[in-house]
Amino acid sequence: MQHLLESAPTSANGVYNNPIFQGGFFLLIAGVVMNMLSSYFSLLVSFLMEQFMTHVDVIKDEDAYDWVLDWLASQPKSMFTTQRLSLR
């Protein structure tokens, strides 16, 4: 019984020196940092998409529809690039 009492940590330093606790604490900190980086990356991508991408809806019944089609057809390929272009 005396041996168990002597080997038990008497303060928080005993817990902090425990390698299992240190590993778990490191994983906790790493997870928080990764989550924050992921959030910041998502915010950055959203900001860049708002700054450098344009979204235009032109319905077929509108007068501008034919003009937009003609304008798109007259543009050289190097003038613009699209990831998705759909006409309705």
C-alpha positions, 0 to 999 in steps of 0.5 A: 500500500505504501508503494502505491502511495509513493508512486502516485503523482502528488501534483499536476506535474506528475500528470504533465510528465506522463507521456500518454497525457502529453501525446493526447494533449498534442493531438488535441492541439494539432486537431484545433490548429488543423480545424482553424486552418481549414476554416481560414482556407475556406474563407480564403477560397470564398473571398477569392471566388467573390473577387475573381469570378462572375455569375450571370443568369440570362434567361432565354426569353430576355432581350439580352439573351441573343446579345450575350450569345453573340458576345460570347461567340465573338470572344477569342478563346484566350480572352476568358476561360470558363469552368461551367457555361450553361444556357437555358 
